[in-house]
Amino acid sequence: MAGAIAPDFDILYDFLFDNSQGNHHEYFTHIPAFWLSLLLISLLWLLLDKHSSPSPSSAVVFTLGGFIHMILDTCTGPIFWLAPFSYTSYSWHSPNEYPWDVAYFVSWAFILELFIIWWAIFLFMKKKASSL
């Protein structure tokens, strides 16, 4: 789950330092090539490690979470899928009367994300209860 929320750490930077009122999806943490690069590096690490350490596996899962975050963010706001080669933004959300950052809270993707979080908590609690 840490990898799935890691791309949004840029919101803290935007809020505390930049405060440009821009789209936080313009930071490097929301560039799919960044997450794809980390994923390839972590997969290479996993292959070279010969499974003797849990760290490479954790790195793969973490970066998969970040990459899936990019896919889900494309549902609600602009993502620069071809960056750094092209800064054309792509989004699957329908234009409506809300700005992109407000549209997230009124979209089906927000409900889906809440369901995923609820399901993860449910599975965690179920596993914890069965181990008692």
Residue, then its C-alpha position, 0 to 999 in steps of 0.5 A: m500500500a505504501g507504493a500505491i500512495a507514494p506518488d501522492f507525496d508530492i501533494l505535501y511538497d506542493f502544499l508546503f513549498d511550491n504552492s503554485q495552485g497547479n496540478h500536482h500531477e506535473y511532478f516527477t512522482h506522477i510520471p509513469a516513466f519514473w515508476l516504470s524505470l524503478l520497476l525495471i530496476s527492482l525486477l533486475w535486482l530481484l533476478l540478480d539476488k536469486h531470491s536470497s533477500p526479501s528486499p527486491s520482492s518488496a521493491v517490486v511490489f512497491t513500484l507496482g503500487g506506484f505504477i498502478h497509481m498512475i493507471l488509476d490517476t488517469c481515470t480522474g486527472p491528466i497524466f503525462w504518459l509519454a513524458p519526458f518525450s511528450y508532455t501531452s496529458y491523457s485522462w479517461h475522465s469525462p469533462n464536467e463542471y468540476p475542476w480535475d482535482v474536485a472531480y476525483f471526489v465525485s467520480w467512480a474511481f474515488i468509490l473504487e479506491l475506497f472499496i480497495i482500501w476497505w477490502a485491504i483492511f477487511l483482509f488484514m483484520k480477517k487474517k489477524a482474527s484467524s491468528l488469535 
